[in-house]
């Protein structure tokens, strides 16, 4: 199946967090920790400077709960598009961080 150039993707992740806010911290915290190690500081506006994939900053990401323990990570609330390549880059980083048990890349329908 050939995906169009503007097809948006998302990551479906599984992790046993009590709520979406905890899952968001699991997503964001490793990137913020790396940023603090590199720069020595962090302020909330720095989220636009922390890139998680080519052209995708931390503040471009949104996370929503599909059902308990299953979350969708996307750029739905951002002008950026999570392309297949970018989604794969992000998935690889998340697998390395091991904050979620399962991670898959899927097109947004």
Helices and strands as residue ranges (DSSP letters): E 9-14, H 20-39, G 44-48, E 51-53, E 56-57, G 58-60, E 62-67, E 70-74, H 84-97, E 102-107
